[in-house]
Amino acid sequence: MAIIVDFTGTIVNKDGSFVNKTISYINAVPDEIYVVTGRHVSNKFDVIRELQNAGVKFERLYMNPNEYGDEDFKYSVGRDLRSVITLAIDNSVNARDKYMDLGIPTVDPEDLPDVREMWTLQHSKSRVYFN
């Protein structure tokens, strides 16, 4: 299973600073991470460098090959991958709406749990609960 994660404003802010809450979360989960960005594919090496500098673990990078809007591109990627996607993390309410139209659960990065507090494990038989 995999999680879709937006790039600009979700992993890296427009000013180049890192969104540590998102990075900590996606590096802690066992799911594969698919970064989906509306940035044009001509920026591929810059985006990969920024992801590496931020220490982000990711398995795939999807970049916009066309000039059409961010949300339309993300919708098409979500449509193609929805059978394996468990969550989409995106700071854009419009993008989250597009993913939800496809039946993909979404979350604003502001609402992600703080992993330092999240990993208090309680074991009960075969279930693990996160506080």
Beta strands, then each sheet from edge to edge (+ up, - down):
strand 1: 2-5
strand 2: 32-40
strand 3: 60-64
strand 4: 85-89
strand 5: 106-107
strand 6: 121-124
strand 7: 127-130
sheet 1: 3+ 2+ 1+ 4+ 5+
sheet 2: 6+ 7-
end
